[in-house]
């Protein structure tokens, strides 16, 4: 990667999200100076390393009409993941622990979803939430150790755990033991997810308002990015 022809940006997953939404693909190479809370992608790649990573294209049907098209490098969530993210905002001073702190005050609620994965027939599912993730990290911690950010697939997590089970899962992830995972995980290239009622959409730690449905597609190795050690990087 030639630093002179790259876009340099300081921030985290949310900063990258807004940058990609303002630039049309194909994107120029990016040099990231990590300065966010979760920094999922930076943690996944590693300081001083570079990679060609997958990008998740998201098309969302807004409540009241209109379509939102944007891109994710980390996570797309409805239901519980979005609720936790919204509650984490006042806890930003805790940095990556802000998500774990917010989870203590967030009770997972049942919602009805229609889900189709990789063009399969739609099915009904009663879930606490849905999270589509393209890195090993979510909420600042390594939740999906077998995941890859460049294999052309994302993990679709269908969440069913109540409060106690979810706290046990969170502790399992934070501790690095990964001994308890009350969640269904599917590897997908495309997904259609429609909640029975409008829900807030979370992408890469950013809250984007209520949507009625989302369509996702993994763009294989669509972005070249290097994680800088410093401004001199």
Secondary structure, 3 states (H helix, E strand, C coil): CCHHHCEEEEECHHHHHHHHHHCCCCCCCEEEEECCCCCHHHHHHCCCCEEEEEEEEEEEEECCCCEEEEEECCEEEEEHHHHHHHHHHHHHHHCCHHHHHHHCCCCCCCEEEEEEECCCCCEEEEECEEEEECCCEECCEECCCCCCCCCCCEEEEEECCCHHHHHHHHHHHHHCCCCCCCEEEEEECEEEEEECCCEEEEECCEEEEEEEEEEEEEEEEEEEEEECCCCCC
